[in-house]
C-alpha cells in the first residue's frame, strides 16, 4: 500500500480513484507525515463492512452467552452519550 501526502493526493485524486476502482489499489493519505485517511475501492469497502458486521455479530453472540449484554441505553449512560 502506498502513501501520499495530502497535497500529492489532491493533485492525483482522479488517478487514485481510478486505481482503487480498477486495480484494487489502496492509498494512505498523510498530513504532516501521519496517516489520516485511506482511499479504497467501493468493492473493498463493502467487504470491509461485511467483515465488521460479522465481527460485531460474533462479539454480540459471545456477550449474550456470557450474560454480559447491555442495552443501548445502558451503554449510552456508561459512556455519557445522550440518545
PyMOL Python script that loads the backbone (N, CA, C, O; Angstrom):
from pymol import cmd

cmd.read_pdbstr("""\
ATOM      1  N   UNK A   1       0.850  -1.162   0.000  1.00  0.00           N
ATOM      2  CA  UNK A   1       0.000   0.000   0.000  1.00  0.00           C
ATOM      3  C   UNK A   1       0.902   1.232   0.000  1.00  0.00           C
ATOM      4  O   UNK A   1       1.826   1.348   0.805  1.00  0.00           O
ATOM      5  N   UNK A   2       0.614   2.136  -0.911  1.00  0.00           N
ATOM      6  CA  UNK A   2       1.458   3.329  -0.953  1.00  0.00           C
ATOM      7  C   UNK A   2       0.843   4.465  -0.158  1.00  0.00           C
ATOM      8  O   UNK A   2      -0.360   4.483   0.105  1.00  0.00           O
ATOM      9  N   UNK A   3       1.679   5.402   0.214  1.00  0.00           N
ATOM     10  CA  UNK A   3       1.246   6.561   0.987  1.00  0.00           C
ATOM     11  C   UNK A   3       1.574   7.829   0.205  1.00  0.00           C
ATOM     12  O   UNK A   3       2.609   7.927  -0.453  1.00  0.00           O
ATOM     13  N   UNK A   4       0.671   8.787   0.294  1.00  0.00           N
ATOM     14  CA  UNK A   4       0.865  10.076  -0.366  1.00  0.00           C
ATOM     15  C   UNK A   4       0.526  11.197   0.611  1.00  0.00           C
ATOM     16  O   UNK A   4      -0.330  11.052   1.484  1.00  0.00           O
ATOM     17  N   UNK A   5       1.210  12.297   0.442  1.00  0.00           N
ATOM     18  CA  UNK A   5       0.841  13.477   1.218  1.00  0.00           C
ATOM     19  C   UNK A   5      -0.517  13.967   0.716  1.00  0.00           C
ATOM     20  O   UNK A   5      -0.927  13.646  -0.400  1.00  0.00           O
ATOM     21  N   UNK A   6      -1.193  14.729   1.527  1.00  0.00           N
ATOM     22  CA  UNK A   6      -2.487  15.272   1.130  1.00  0.00           C
ATOM     23  C   UNK A   6      -2.369  16.097  -0.142  1.00  0.00           C
ATOM     24  O   UNK A   6      -3.225  16.013  -1.023  1.00  0.00           O
ATOM     25  N   UNK A   7      -1.319  16.888  -0.240  1.00  0.00           N
ATOM     26  CA  UNK A   7      -1.126  17.720  -1.435  1.00  0.00           C
ATOM     27  C   UNK A   7      -0.972  16.858  -2.689  1.00  0.00           C
ATOM     28  O   UNK A   7      -1.577  17.147  -3.722  1.00  0.00           O
ATOM     29  N   UNK A   8      -0.158  15.795  -2.596  1.00  0.00           N
ATOM     30  CA  UNK A   8       0.002  14.895  -3.745  1.00  0.00           C
ATOM     31  C   UNK A   8      -1.294  14.168  -4.074  1.00  0.00           C
ATOM     32  O   UNK A   8      -1.629  13.973  -5.242  1.00  0.00           O
ATOM     33  N   UNK A   9      -2.019  13.771  -3.037  1.00  0.00           N
ATOM     34  CA  UNK A   9      -3.282  13.068  -3.258  1.00  0.00           C
ATOM     35  C   UNK A   9      -4.295  13.970  -3.959  1.00  0.00           C
ATOM     36  O   UNK A   9      -5.033  13.520  -4.836  1.00  0.00           O
ATOM     37  N   UNK A  10      -4.326  15.231  -3.573  1.00  0.00           N
ATOM     38  CA  UNK A  10      -5.228  16.178  -4.240  1.00  0.00           C
ATOM     39  C   UNK A  10      -4.879  16.290  -5.720  1.00  0.00           C
ATOM     40  O   UNK A  10      -5.765  16.293  -6.575  1.00  0.00           O
ATOM     41  N   UNK A  11      -3.600  16.382  -6.012  1.00  0.00           N
ATOM     42  CA  UNK A  11      -3.146  16.544  -7.397  1.00  0.00           C
ATOM     43  C   UNK A  11      -3.431  15.302  -8.240  1.00  0.00           C
ATOM     44  O   UNK A  11      -3.643  15.406  -9.448  1.00  0.00           O
ATOM     45  N   UNK A  12      -3.436  14.134  -7.609  1.00  0.00           N
ATOM     46  CA  UNK A  12      -3.601  12.870  -8.334  1.00  0.00           C
ATOM     47  C   UNK A  12      -4.917  12.166  -8.000  1.00  0.00           C
ATOM     48  O   UNK A  12      -5.047  10.962  -8.223  1.00  0.00           O
ATOM     49  N   UNK A  13      -5.880  12.897  -7.476  1.00  0.00           N
ATOM     50  CA  UNK A  13      -7.086  12.265  -6.953  1.00  0.00           C
ATOM     51  C   UNK A  13      -7.808  11.400  -7.987  1.00  0.00           C
ATOM     52  O   UNK A  13      -8.216  10.281  -7.677  1.00  0.00           O
ATOM     53  N   UNK A  14      -7.966  11.893  -9.180  1.00  0.00           N
ATOM     54  CA  UNK A  14      -8.657  11.119 -10.219  1.00  0.00           C
ATOM     55  C   UNK A  14      -7.934   9.801 -10.489  1.00  0.00           C
ATOM     56  O   UNK A  14      -8.570   8.754 -10.603  1.00  0.00           O
ATOM     57  N   UNK A  15      -6.626   9.853 -10.589  1.00  0.00           N
ATOM     58  CA  UNK A  15      -5.810   8.643 -10.805  1.00  0.00           C
ATOM     59  C   UNK A  15      -5.935   7.676  -9.622  1.00  0.00           C
ATOM     60  O   UNK A  15      -6.049   6.466  -9.815  1.00  0.00           O
ATOM     61  N   UNK A  16      -5.913   8.212  -8.410  1.00  0.00           N
ATOM     62  CA  UNK A  16      -6.026   7.384  -7.206  1.00  0.00           C
ATOM     63  C   UNK A  16      -7.361   6.641  -7.191  1.00  0.00           C
ATOM     64  O   UNK A  16      -7.413   5.446  -6.904  1.00  0.00           O
ATOM     65  N   UNK A  17      -8.438   7.364  -7.506  1.00  0.00           N
ATOM     66  CA  UNK A  17      -9.767   6.748  -7.514  1.00  0.00           C
ATOM     67  C   UNK A  17      -9.858   5.687  -8.606  1.00  0.00           C
ATOM     68  O   UNK A  17     -10.398   4.606  -8.371  1.00  0.00           O
ATOM     69  N   UNK A  18      -9.346   5.978  -9.777  1.00  0.00           N
ATOM     70  CA  UNK A  18      -9.367   5.003 -10.873  1.00  0.00           C
ATOM     71  C   UNK A  18      -8.600   3.745 -10.497  1.00  0.00           C
ATOM     72  O   UNK A  18      -9.071   2.634 -10.743  1.00  0.00           O
ATOM     73  N   UNK A  19      -7.432   3.908  -9.906  1.00  0.00           N
ATOM     74  CA  UNK A  19      -6.630   2.749  -9.497  1.00  0.00           C
ATOM     75  C   UNK A  19      -7.305   1.961  -8.367  1.00  0.00           C
ATOM     76  O   UNK A  19      -7.220   0.734  -8.324  1.00  0.00           O
ATOM     77  N   UNK A  20      -7.959   2.658  -7.475  1.00  0.00           N
ATOM     78  CA  UNK A  20      -8.683   1.970  -6.405  1.00  0.00           C
ATOM     79  C   UNK A  20      -9.836   1.152  -6.979  1.00  0.00           C
ATOM     80  O   UNK A  20     -10.103   0.035  -6.537  1.00  0.00           O
ATOM     81  N   UNK A  21     -10.508   1.723  -7.962  1.00  0.00           N
ATOM     82  CA  UNK A  21     -11.654   1.055  -8.575  1.00  0.00           C
ATOM     83  C   UNK A  21     -11.238  -0.142  -9.424  1.00  0.00           C
ATOM     84  O   UNK A  21     -11.806  -1.225  -9.288  1.00  0.00           O
ATOM     85  N   UNK A  22     -10.261   0.043 -10.291  1.00  0.00           N
ATOM     86  CA  UNK A  22      -9.926  -0.980 -11.285  1.00  0.00           C
ATOM     87  C   UNK A  22      -8.791  -1.912 -10.889  1.00  0.00           C
ATOM     88  O   UNK A  22      -8.750  -3.059 -11.334  1.00  0.00           O
ATOM     89  N   UNK A  23      -7.866  -1.434 -10.056  1.00  0.00           N
ATOM     90  CA  UNK A  23      -6.705  -2.250  -9.700  1.00  0.00           C
ATOM     91  C   UNK A  23      -6.692  -2.618  -8.220  1.00  0.00           C
ATOM     92  O   UNK A  23      -5.738  -3.224  -7.731  1.00  0.00           O
ATOM     93  N   UNK A  24      -7.750  -2.251  -7.517  1.00  0.00           N
ATOM     94  CA  UNK A  24      -7.872  -2.528  -6.077  1.00  0.00           C
ATOM     95  C   UNK A  24      -6.693  -1.961  -5.281  1.00  0.00           C
ATOM     96  O   UNK A  24      -6.312  -2.505  -4.244  1.00  0.00           O
ATOM     97  N   UNK A  25      -6.132  -0.880  -5.774  1.00  0.00           N
ATOM     98  CA  UNK A  25      -5.019  -0.242  -5.082  1.00  0.00           C
ATOM     99  C   UNK A  25      -5.542   0.558  -3.896  1.00  0.00           C
ATOM    100  O   UNK A  25      -6.586   1.205  -3.982  1.00  0.00           O
ATOM    101  N   UNK A  26      -4.813   0.508  -2.800  1.00  0.00           N
ATOM    102  CA  UNK A  26      -5.163   1.257  -1.599  1.00  0.00           C
ATOM    103  C   UNK A  26      -4.086   2.307  -1.355  1.00  0.00           C
ATOM    104  O   UNK A  26      -2.893   2.033  -1.488  1.00  0.00           O
ATOM    105  N   UNK A  27      -4.520   3.499  -1.001  1.00  0.00           N
ATOM    106  CA  UNK A  27      -3.578   4.601  -0.799  1.00  0.00           C
ATOM    107  C   UNK A  27      -3.843   5.253   0.549  1.00  0.00           C
ATOM    108  O   UNK A  27      -4.969   5.642   0.861  1.00  0.00           O
ATOM    109  N   UNK A  28      -2.794   5.363   1.332  1.00  0.00           N
ATOM    110  CA  UNK A  28      -2.864   6.057   2.617  1.00  0.00           C
ATOM    111  C   UNK A  28      -2.586   7.536   2.356  1.00  0.00           C
ATOM    112  O   UNK A  28      -1.620   7.888   1.680  1.00  0.00           O
ATOM    113  N   UNK A  29      -3.440   8.387   2.897  1.00  0.00           N
ATOM    114  CA  UNK A  29      -3.257   9.829   2.774  1.00  0.00           C
ATOM    115  C   UNK A  29      -2.666  10.325   4.091  1.00  0.00           C
ATOM    116  O   UNK A  29      -3.166  10.011   5.172  1.00  0.00           O
ATOM    117  N   UNK A  30      -1.597  11.101   3.978  1.00  0.00           N
ATOM    118  CA  UNK A  30      -0.908  11.589   5.168  1.00  0.00           C
ATOM    119  C   UNK A  30      -0.975  13.105   5.273  1.00  0.00           C
ATOM    120  O   UNK A  30      -0.939  13.819   4.271  1.00  0.00           O
ATOM    121  N   UNK A  31      -1.074  13.578   6.514  1.00  0.00           N
ATOM    122  CA  UNK A  31      -0.966  15.000   6.833  1.00  0.00           C
ATOM    123  C   UNK A  31       0.174  15.126   7.824  1.00  0.00           C
ATOM    124  O   UNK A  31       0.166  14.492   8.879  1.00  0.00           O
ATOM    125  N   UNK A  32       1.135  15.930   7.487  1.00  0.00           N
ATOM    126  CA  UNK A  32       2.312  16.114   8.346  1.00  0.00           C
ATOM    127  C   UNK A  32       2.955  14.769   8.688  1.00  0.00           C
ATOM    128  O   UNK A  32       3.333  14.513   9.831  1.00  0.00           O
ATOM    129  N   UNK A  33       3.067  13.927   7.672  1.00  0.00           N
ATOM    130  CA  UNK A  33       3.693  12.599   7.783  1.00  0.00           C
ATOM    131  C   UNK A  33       2.960  11.631   8.712  1.00  0.00           C
ATOM    132  O   UNK A  33       3.547  10.651   9.171  1.00  0.00           O
ATOM    133  N   UNK A  34       1.695  11.895   8.990  1.00  0.00           N
ATOM    134  CA  UNK A  34       0.895  10.984   9.804  1.00  0.00           C
ATOM    135  C   UNK A  34      -0.291  10.506   8.979  1.00  0.00           C
ATOM    136  O   UNK A  34      -0.960  11.319   8.341  1.00  0.00           O
ATOM    137  N   UNK A  35      -0.568   9.194   8.978  1.00  0.00           N
ATOM    138  CA  UNK A  35      -1.715   8.690   8.225  1.00  0.00           C
ATOM    139  C   UNK A  35      -3.027   9.214   8.805  1.00  0.00           C
ATOM    140  O   UNK A  35      -3.252   9.158  10.014  1.00  0.00           O
ATOM    141  N   UNK A  36      -3.891   9.725   7.921  1.00  0.00           N
ATOM    142  CA  UNK A  36      -5.172  10.279   8.370  1.00  0.00           C
ATOM    143  C   UNK A  36      -6.375   9.701   7.626  1.00  0.00           C
ATOM    144  O   UNK A  36      -7.508   9.819   8.092  1.00  0.00           O
ATOM    145  N   UNK A  37      -6.135   9.078   6.475  1.00  0.00           N
ATOM    146  CA  UNK A  37      -7.247   8.528   5.692  1.00  0.00           C
ATOM    147  C   UNK A  37      -6.699   7.487   4.720  1.00  0.00           C
ATOM    148  O   UNK A  37      -5.497   7.411   4.466  1.00  0.00           O
ATOM    149  N   UNK A  38      -7.627   6.687   4.184  1.00  0.00           N
ATOM    150  CA  UNK A  38      -7.257   5.683   3.189  1.00  0.00           C
ATOM    151  C   UNK A  38      -8.283   5.731   2.068  1.00  0.00           C
ATOM    152  O   UNK A  38      -9.483   5.839   2.320  1.00  0.00           O
ATOM    153  N   UNK A  39      -7.810   5.652   0.839  1.00  0.00           N
ATOM    154  CA  UNK A  39      -8.704   5.544  -0.316  1.00  0.00           C
ATOM    155  C   UNK A  39      -8.683   4.091  -0.758  1.00  0.00           C
ATOM    156  O   UNK A  39      -7.635   3.529  -1.074  1.00  0.00           O
ATOM    157  N   UNK A  40      -9.884   3.492  -0.770  1.00  0.00           N
ATOM    158  CA  UNK A  40     -10.030   2.113  -1.248  1.00  0.00           C
ATOM    159  C   UNK A  40     -11.199   2.076  -2.212  1.00  0.00           C
ATOM    160  O   UNK A  40     -12.045   2.970  -2.216  1.00  0.00           O
ATOM    161  N   UNK A  41     -11.238   1.037  -3.028  1.00  0.00           N
ATOM    162  CA  UNK A  41     -12.338   0.875  -3.964  1.00  0.00           C
ATOM    163  C   UNK A  41     -13.631   0.523  -3.243  1.00  0.00           C
ATOM    164  O   UNK A  41     -13.608   0.044  -2.110  1.00  0.00           O
ATOM    165  N   UNK A  42     -14.750   0.762  -3.903  1.00  0.00           N
ATOM    166  CA  UNK A  42     -16.052   0.512  -3.294  1.00  0.00           C
ATOM    167  C   UNK A  42     -16.243  -0.966  -2.961  1.00  0.00           C
ATOM    168  O   UNK A  42     -16.797  -1.293  -1.912  1.00  0.00           O
ATOM    169  N   UNK A  43     -15.794  -1.858  -3.836  1.00  0.00           N
ATOM    170  CA  UNK A  43     -15.925  -3.297  -3.563  1.00  0.00           C
ATOM    171  C   UNK A  43     -15.171  -3.685  -2.293  1.00  0.00           C
ATOM    172  O   UNK A  43     -15.677  -4.457  -1.478  1.00  0.00           O
ATOM    173  N   UNK A  44     -13.967  -3.153  -2.128  1.00  0.00           N
ATOM    174  CA  UNK A  44     -13.198  -3.418  -0.904  1.00  0.00           C
ATOM    175  C   UNK A  44     -13.909  -2.844   0.323  1.00  0.00           C
ATOM    176  O   UNK A  44     -13.911  -3.458   1.390  1.00  0.00           O
ATOM    177  N   UNK A  45     -14.502  -1.680   0.168  1.00  0.00           N
ATOM    178  CA  UNK A  45     -15.245  -1.052   1.252  1.00  0.00           C
ATOM    179  C   UNK A  45     -16.419  -1.929   1.683  1.00  0.00           C
ATOM    180  O   UNK A  45     -16.641  -2.124   2.878  1.00  0.00           O
ATOM    181  N   UNK A  46     -17.169  -2.457   0.721  1.00  0.00           N
ATOM    182  CA  UNK A  46     -18.313  -3.315   1.048  1.00  0.00           C
ATOM    183  C   UNK A  46     -17.850  -4.592   1.757  1.00  0.00           C
ATOM    184  O   UNK A  46     -18.515  -5.063   2.679  1.00  0.00           O
ATOM    185  N   UNK A  47     -16.713  -5.152   1.330  1.00  0.00           N
ATOM    186  CA  UNK A  47     -16.168  -6.332   2.004  1.00  0.00           C
ATOM    187  C   UNK A  47     -15.774  -5.992   3.439  1.00  0.00           C
ATOM    188  O   UNK A  47     -16.027  -6.776   4.354  1.00  0.00           O
ATOM    189  N   UNK A  48     -15.167  -4.850   3.635  1.00  0.00           N
ATOM    190  CA  UNK A  48     -14.780  -4.417   4.969  1.00  0.00           C
ATOM    191  C   UNK A  48     -16.004  -4.250   5.862  1.00  0.00           C
ATOM    192  O   UNK A  48     -15.988  -4.657   7.023  1.00  0.00           O
ATOM    193  N   UNK A  49     -17.057  -3.656   5.326  1.00  0.00           N
ATOM    194  CA  UNK A  49     -18.290  -3.504   6.092  1.00  0.00           C
ATOM    195  C   UNK A  49     -18.863  -4.867   6.480  1.00  0.00           C
ATOM    196  O   UNK A  49     -19.319  -5.051   7.609  1.00  0.00           O
ATOM    197  N   UNK A  50     -18.842  -5.817   5.552  1.00  0.00           N
ATOM    198  CA  UNK A  50     -19.363  -7.161   5.831  1.00  0.00           C
ATOM    199  C   UNK A  50     -18.540  -7.821   6.933  1.00  0.00           C
ATOM    200  O   UNK A  50     -19.096  -8.458   7.828  1.00  0.00           O
ATOM    201  N   UNK A  51     -17.223  -7.672   6.871  1.00  0.00           N
ATOM    202  CA  UNK A  51     -16.364  -8.240   7.912  1.00  0.00           C
ATOM    203  C   UNK A  51     -16.641  -7.604   9.273  1.00  0.00           C
ATOM    204  O   UNK A  51     -16.657  -8.293  10.293  1.00  0.00           O
ATOM    205  N   UNK A  52     -16.857  -6.299   9.283  1.00  0.00           N
ATOM    206  CA  UNK A  52     -17.194  -5.621  10.536  1.00  0.00           C
ATOM    207  C   UNK A  52     -18.505  -6.159  11.100  1.00  0.00           C
ATOM    208  O   UNK A  52     -18.620  -6.390  12.304  1.00  0.00           O
ATOM    209  N   UNK A  53     -19.491  -6.356  10.231  1.00  0.00           N
ATOM    210  CA  UNK A  53     -20.781  -6.893  10.683  1.00  0.00           C
ATOM    211  C   UNK A  53     -20.614  -8.278  11.285  1.00  0.00           C
ATOM    212  O   UNK A  53     -21.193  -8.578  12.329  1.00  0.00           O
ATOM    213  N   UNK A  54     -19.827  -9.120  10.633  1.00  0.00           N
ATOM    214  CA  UNK A  54     -19.579 -10.477  11.136  1.00  0.00           C
ATOM    215  C   UNK A  54     -18.883 -10.399  12.497  1.00  0.00           C
ATOM    216  O   UNK A  54     -19.279 -11.080  13.443  1.00  0.00           O
ATOM    217  N   UNK A  55     -17.865  -9.581  12.585  1.00  0.00           N
ATOM    218  CA  UNK A  55     -17.113  -9.430  13.834  1.00  0.00           C
ATOM    219  C   UNK A  55     -18.023  -8.946  14.962  1.00  0.00           C
ATOM    220  O   UNK A  55     -18.010  -9.498  16.062  1.00  0.00           O
ATOM    221  N   UNK A  56     -18.812  -7.908  14.676  1.00  0.00           N
ATOM    222  CA  UNK A  56     -19.703  -7.368  15.700  1.00  0.00           C
ATOM    223  C   UNK A  56     -20.761  -8.389  16.102  1.00  0.00           C
ATOM    224  O   UNK A  56     -21.133  -8.459  17.273  1.00  0.00           O
ATOM    225  N   UNK A  57     -21.250  -9.177  15.158  1.00  0.00           N
ATOM    226  CA  UNK A  57     -22.227 -10.225  15.471  1.00  0.00           C
ATOM    227  C   UNK A  57     -21.616 -11.275  16.393  1.00  0.00           C
ATOM    228  O   UNK A  57     -22.260 -11.737  17.335  1.00  0.00           O
ATOM    229  N   UNK A  58     -20.372 -11.646  16.114  1.00  0.00           N
ATOM    230  CA  UNK A  58     -19.686 -12.634  16.959  1.00  0.00           C
ATOM    231  C   UNK A  58     -19.480 -12.077  18.367  1.00  0.00           C
ATOM    232  O   UNK A  58     -19.681 -12.790  19.350  1.00  0.00           O
ATOM    233  N   UNK A  59     -19.081 -10.818  18.467  1.00  0.00           N
ATOM    234  CA  UNK A  59     -18.909 -10.208  19.787  1.00  0.00           C
ATOM    235  C   UNK A  59     -20.227 -10.180  20.550  1.00  0.00           C
ATOM    236  O   UNK A  59     -20.271 -10.482  21.743  1.00  0.00           O
ATOM    237  N   UNK A  60     -21.292  -9.818  19.856  1.00  0.00           N
ATOM    238  CA  UNK A  60     -22.600  -9.778  20.489  1.00  0.00           C
ATOM    239  C   UNK A  60     -23.013 -11.164  20.951  1.00  0.00           C
ATOM    240  O   UNK A  60     -23.511 -11.339  22.063  1.00  0.00           O
ATOM    241  N   UNK A  61     -22.801 -12.142  20.091  1.00  0.00           N
ATOM    242  CA  UNK A  61     -23.135 -13.534  20.420  1.00  0.00           C
ATOM    243  C   UNK A  61     -22.379 -13.995  21.673  1.00  0.00           C
ATOM    244  O   UNK A  61     -22.962 -14.612  22.565  1.00  0.00           O
ATOM    245  N   UNK A  62     -21.086 -13.693  21.731  1.00  0.00           N
ATOM    246  CA  UNK A  62     -20.273 -14.070  22.887  1.00  0.00           C
ATOM    247  C   UNK A  62     -20.738 -13.347  24.150  1.00  0.00           C
ATOM    248  O   UNK A  62     -20.777 -13.939  25.229  1.00  0.00           O
ATOM    249  N   UNK A  63     -21.087 -12.085  24.015  1.00  0.00           N
ATOM    250  CA  UNK A  63     -21.553 -11.314  25.170  1.00  0.00           C
ATOM    251  C   UNK A  63     -22.850 -11.884  25.719  1.00  0.00           C
ATOM    252  O   UNK A  63     -23.024 -11.986  26.933  1.00  0.00           O
ATOM    253  N   UNK A  64     -23.754 -12.252  24.834  1.00  0.00           N
ATOM    254  CA  UNK A  64     -25.032 -12.820  25.267  1.00  0.00           C
ATOM    255  C   UNK A  64     -24.797 -14.147  25.988  1.00  0.00           C
ATOM    256  O   UNK A  64     -25.397 -14.407  27.031  1.00  0.00           O
ATOM    257  N   UNK A  65     -23.924 -14.981  25.429  1.00  0.00           N
ATOM    258  CA  UNK A  65     -23.624 -16.276  26.055  1.00  0.00           C
ATOM    259  C   UNK A  65     -23.036 -16.104  27.452  1.00  0.00           C
ATOM    260  O   UNK A  65     -23.312 -16.902  28.347  1.00  0.00           O
ATOM    261  N   UNK A  66     -22.231 -15.068  27.637  1.00  0.00           N
ATOM    262  CA  UNK A  66     -21.590 -14.820  28.925  1.00  0.00           C
ATOM    263  C   UNK A  66     -22.482 -14.016  29.868  1.00  0.00           C
ATOM    264  O   UNK A  66     -22.113 -13.745  31.011  1.00  0.00           O
ATOM    265  N   UNK A  67     -23.656 -13.640  29.374  1.00  0.00           N
ATOM    266  CA  UNK A  67     -24.553 -12.831  30.197  1.00  0.00           C
ATOM    267  C   UNK A  67     -24.081 -11.410  30.362  1.00  0.00           C
ATOM    268  O   UNK A  67     -24.490 -10.725  31.300  1.00  0.00           O
ATOM    269  N   UNK A  68     -23.235 -10.958  29.476  1.00  0.00           N
ATOM    270  CA  UNK A  68     -22.698  -9.595  29.555  1.00  0.00           C
ATOM    271  C   UNK A  68     -23.298  -8.741  28.447  1.00  0.00           C
ATOM    272  O   UNK A  68     -22.578  -8.145  27.646  1.00  0.00           O
ATOM    273  N   UNK A  69     -24.581  -8.691  28.413  1.00  0.00           N
ATOM    274  CA  UNK A  69     -25.285  -7.944  27.381  1.00  0.00           C
ATOM    275  C   UNK A  69     -25.860  -6.674  27.990  1.00  0.00           C
ATOM    276  O   UNK A  69     -26.489  -6.720  29.047  1.00  0.00           O
ATOM    277  N   UNK A  70     -25.649  -5.553  27.335  1.00  0.00           N
ATOM    278  CA  UNK A  70     -26.147  -4.279  27.814  1.00  0.00           C
ATOM    279  C   UNK A  70     -27.073  -3.670  26.782  1.00  0.00           C
ATOM    280  O   UNK A  70     -26.850  -3.801  25.578  1.00  0.00           O
ATOM    281  N   UNK A  71     -28.086  -3.021  27.246  1.00  0.00           N
ATOM    282  CA  UNK A  71     -28.988  -2.328  26.323  1.00  0.00           C
ATOM    283  C   UNK A  71     -28.280  -1.100  25.769  1.00  0.00           C
ATOM    284  O   UNK A  71     -27.265  -0.654  26.304  1.00  0.00           O
ATOM    285  N   UNK A  72     -28.828  -0.565  24.695  1.00  0.00           N
ATOM    286  CA  UNK A  72     -28.272   0.638  24.093  1.00  0.00           C
ATOM    287  C   UNK A  72     -28.287   1.782  25.108  1.00  0.00           C
ATOM    288  O   UNK A  72     -27.337   2.559  25.203  1.00  0.00           O
ATOM    289  N   UNK A  73     -29.368   1.867  25.853  1.00  0.00           N
ATOM    290  CA  UNK A  73     -29.487   2.930  26.846  1.00  0.00           C
ATOM    291  C   UNK A  73     -28.405   2.816  27.920  1.00  0.00           C
ATOM    292  O   UNK A  73     -27.833   3.820  28.344  1.00  0.00           O
ATOM    293  N   UNK A  74     -28.130   1.576  28.358  1.00  0.00           N
ATOM    294  CA  UNK A  74     -27.099   1.349  29.377  1.00  0.00           C
ATOM    295  C   UNK A  74     -25.713   1.734  28.855  1.00  0.00           C
ATOM    296  O   UNK A  74     -24.928   2.368  29.561  1.00  0.00           O
ATOM    297  N   UNK A  75     -25.426   1.352  27.631  1.00  0.00           N
ATOM    298  CA  UNK A  75     -24.135   1.700  27.033  1.00  0.00           C
ATOM    299  C   UNK A  75     -24.017   3.215  26.913  1.00  0.00           C
ATOM    300  O   UNK A  75     -22.983   3.785  27.261  1.00  0.00           O
ATOM    301  N   UNK A  76     -25.058   3.863  26.428  1.00  0.00           N
ATOM    302  CA  UNK A  76     -25.050   5.327  26.293  1.00  0.00           C
ATOM    303  C   UNK A  76     -24.808   5.989  27.637  1.00  0.00           C
ATOM    304  O   UNK A  76     -24.027   6.935  27.741  1.00  0.00           O
ATOM    305  N   UNK A  77     -25.488   5.483  28.675  1.00  0.00           N
ATOM    306  CA  UNK A  77     -25.321   6.046  30.009  1.00  0.00           C
ATOM    307  C   UNK A  77     -23.883   5.870  30.497  1.00  0.00           C
ATOM    308  O   UNK A  77     -23.296   6.789  31.070  1.00  0.00           O
ATOM    309  N   UNK A  78     -23.320   4.680  30.263  1.00  0.00           N
ATOM    310  CA  UNK A  78     -21.951   4.397  30.728  1.00  0.00           C
ATOM    311  C   UNK A  78     -20.910   5.268  30.041  1.00  0.00           C
ATOM    312  O   UNK A  78     -19.930   5.675  30.664  1.00  0.00           O
ATOM    313  N   UNK A  79     -21.118   5.559  28.751  1.00  0.00           N
ATOM    314  CA  UNK A  79     -20.134   6.376  28.030  1.00  0.00           C
ATOM    315  C   UNK A  79     -20.541   7.845  27.984  1.00  0.00           C
ATOM    316  O   UNK A  79     -19.903   8.671  27.331  1.00  0.00           O
ATOM    317  N   UNK A  80     -21.632   8.144  28.705  1.00  0.00           N
ATOM    318  CA  UNK A  80     -22.101   9.518  28.840  1.00  0.00           C
ATOM    319  C   UNK A  80     -22.458  10.162  27.495  1.00  0.00           C
ATOM    320  O   UNK A  80     -22.022  11.265  27.165  1.00  0.00           O
ATOM    321  N   UNK A  81     -23.268   9.419  26.738  1.00  0.00           N
ATOM    322  CA  UNK A  81     -23.776   9.916  25.465  1.00  0.00           C
ATOM    323  C   UNK A  81     -25.286  10.010  25.585  1.00  0.00           C
ATOM    324  O   UNK A  81     -25.944   9.082  26.056  1.00  0.00           O
ATOM    325  N   UNK A  82     -25.823  11.130  25.158  1.00  0.00           N
ATOM    326  CA  UNK A  82     -27.265  11.334  25.236  1.00  0.00           C
ATOM    327  C   UNK A  82     -27.920  10.805  23.960  1.00  0.00           C
ATOM    328  O   UNK A  82     -27.494  11.118  22.849  1.00  0.00           O
ATOM    329  N   UNK A  83     -28.954  10.005  24.143  1.00  0.00           N
ATOM    330  CA  UNK A  83     -29.692   9.456  22.990  1.00  0.00           C
ATOM    331  C   UNK A  83     -30.861  10.326  22.636  1.00  0.00           C
ATOM    332  O   UNK A  83     -31.594  10.022  21.695  1.00  0.00           O
TER     333      UNK A  83
END
""", "prot")
cmd.dss("prot")
cmd.show_as("cartoon", "prot")
cmd.util.cbc("prot")
cmd.orient("prot")
